[in-house]
């Protein structure tokens, strides 16, 4: 979105430059306007460069977050499996009466 806005502003600056060139007057206001437009064009170029650098950085960060999410999901699954195994491996403390009742129900 930012790149699109910068492109639109750049087009407007180009139109201003062309309009100023077509008028071709040597008035002091035209000269100062021309200098101001040139200054704005330089600022626009710097901004476009910064946006490109930001985009590259953000893509790198996004890839790192995706890798983090994948690893987190895998670790979460492994943790759940380990907790289940630990729960199943616990020796159950059962009283003799409980065992007798289970034997009766099974018979």
N, C-alpha and C positions, 0 to 999 in steps of 0.2 A: 504494500500500500504506500509506504514511504517512497519507494522507488518510483511509483507512478506519479505521486505528487511532485517529486523532484523533476521528473521528465516534463510535466506540465509547466512548472515554473521556468524550466530551461527554455521551453518553447516560447513562453511569453517574453523572456529576456531576448531571445533571438529576434522576435517580432519587433521589439523596441529598438534593437540595434539597426534592423533594416529600415524601420520608419525614420530613425534619426539620420541614417545614411541617405535616404531618399530626399529628405528635406535639405540636407547639405549646407545649411546655413552656418556661418562662422560666428554666431553670436556667443557671448560668454556663457550664457545659460545652456546652450547646446553643447559647448565644450565641457562644462562641468557635468552635465547630464551624461555625456559620453564616458567621462571618467568614472562616474558613479556606476554606470552599467557595466563597464569593464571590471570594476571592483566587485560588483555583485556576481558576475560570471566566475571570477576566481573563487569567491566564497562558495558558489554553487558546486564548482569542481571539487573543492576540498570536502564539502558535505557529501557529495556522491562517493568520494573515496572512503570517507569514514563509514558510510552506510555499507559499502562493500566489505570493509574489514569487519564490521559488526555482524553482518550476515554470515561471514565465514566462521567467526567465533561462535555465534549462536548455533550453527549447524554442528560444530564440534561438541558443544555442550549438550545438544539434543542427543547426539549419538552416545555420549557418555551416560546420560540419563537412561536411555534405552537399555544399554548394557547393565546398568545398575538394576533396573526393573527386572530384567531377565534373571540376573543372579539372585536378587531378592526372592523372586518367586520360587526358584529352585531351592534355595536355603530354607524357605518357609515350608515347602513340601517335605524336605528331608527332616526338618525339626518335628513336623507332625508325625512322620513315620517313626522316628526315634521315640517320641513320647508314647505312641501306641505300643511299640515293642516293650518299652519299660513298664508300661501299665500291665501288659500281658505276662511279663516275666516275674512280676511281684508274687512272692509266695502268699497264698491266701491263708489267713488265719481263720480256721474253722473249728468250731467246738465239736466235741464228740456227739452231742445231741443232734447238731445240724447234720453231721455225716449220717447218723442213723436215720434221720428223717429223709435224706436224699436217697439212701439205699432202699428204704421202704417205698418211696414214690417210684423208684426205678423198677422195683419188683412188681 
